[in-house]
Amino acid sequence: MNRKMMTAAVGLSLVAGVAAVWAIDGWLSGQMPVRAAIATTERRPFVSGCEHAPQGDWHGVRSFFFEPVKTLYIVDWEICAGEPPLGRVRITDADSKKIFFQFENDEVVRVERLDLLDNHVPQLLALTMSSGTDDEIDWHIIGESNGALKEWKPPDYDGQAEKLLRADEDFCCKDWNFHLQGNEIVLARGIYQKGEGNCCPGRGGVLVRLQPADDGFKLVSVVRISKPEYEIWRDSYFCLNCKLY
């Protein structure tokens, strides 16, 4: 090996060593992804809050293309490891420059492509939830209509469900469990005796079925179910004979 080749080899070894140290340090600290650690020699400051955090403090969890008809979109699932942490889902154009939709919450539970209308034109599901005892769940389904993205708005099933409660009952602080069964969306929510606490609903539950229509949903049923029936739905899988695209 001549002098120039040896010098180059030593230089590459040093660079690789530095990169490895930074990568390990970044992995252990949890504040810096390996990709960013290799690219810089300065440690980024700890992120105290995520609401106004710059793009550099958001780390990708999953990214994929979404092409419902002819237009190509990018879906980014990202997390900001601040105090408290925050997750978000962004739907942008193919150049990641224009943001069409952004959904934020403590946690992103799922991001899926669905075929609810059985026509091979996919929709996008973003399911998020808050942490703690107040487990608020938000779900959004995005489709394309006339060349533009549109969120499918569900009917008012909350109002219908409240009518099934007795005077001494409420839903306490728990939100709906979200399920896909075939092409339908099924939502289950536990009923509590007022003052019962937020652990286990003792009065059964309410079951809602939504059926997809063009650019939206129609309310199929809102019924009261027994405690064993509610527990089955509460513990059921997210996807029951559903069709993920």
Protein Blocks (a to p, Z undefined) as FASTA:
>chain_A
ZZklmmmmmmmmmmmmmmmmmmmmmmmnopacfklmmmpcbdcdddfbfklgcfklpccf
bdcdddfklmccddddddddddddddddddddfkomacfbdcddfbdfbdcdddfkonop
acdddddddedjblccdddddddeehiacddddddfklmmmmmpcfkbcehjaccdddde
hjbccdddddddehibjkbccebpadddddddehiacdfbdcdddfklmmmmmmmcfbgh
iacZZ
